């Protein structure tokens, strides 16, 4: 099913231009999205339980091993209708696109591990960062309830035992023990980042409070659709910088310098129109 789309790699949104004769889920002209995966076996226990992301035969949207997939850098795409996300009319394509990975990566563990209950204190709403300069933006613009500087020892000690859960999104090497200490008894630390070097995990902090360390990776198609619908209903979007495709090399250099807040979104369709 060819599409015109915005964004890159595995957070792709656009408009359907053509469908196969047996397609029922979408029609030409519909706004749609495609996330991290475009295929799975569709018959294993994981697929049957709407958890295609854990299928051993998953096909990634980009750099897949079993078939050639190019992700969102290409100017058109063919996708199986099962792996297409229906896009709500009131959710803008550009600021909604990053939700297809970044959004579902946080949404899925919050739902699965029961951290989405009213009144829970979770280390996403409370931001934990190494950079104190991010505090004002986190609270005033992103709506965080509180902000902790992870290397501020008195501040971290004062917050010990106050969180029901933490979604750890950091892919750089970092210590887990200070985060575990922030958890209440029965608290949960959920890892969604993947550092190159394995974490060191101390057992005693887990035993003294029956705390849990778990992991999570994106979400299934049904769950991703639920997340997108939830975002549209509650007007949840992302902070982006919209760029043309010919700016991509500069954008990559800026990414290396962490000079982006918070996502580059490549406007492929309008770039093609102007060439």
Buried (B, 14 or more C-beta within 10 A) or exposed (E): BBBBBBBBBBBBBBBBEEBEEEBEBBEEEBBBBBBBBBBBEEEBEBBEEBBBBBBEBBBBBBEBEEEEBBBBBEBBBEBBBEBBBEBBEEBBBBBBBBBBBBBBBBBBBBBBBEBEEEEBBBBBBBBBBEEBEBBEBBBEEEEBEBBBBBEEEEEBEEBEEBBBBBBBBBEEEBEBEBBBBBBBEEBBBBBBBEEEEEBEEEEEBBEEBEBBBEEBBBBBBEBBBBBBBBBBEEEBBBEBBBBBBEBBEEBEEBEEEEEBEEBBBBBBBEBEEEE
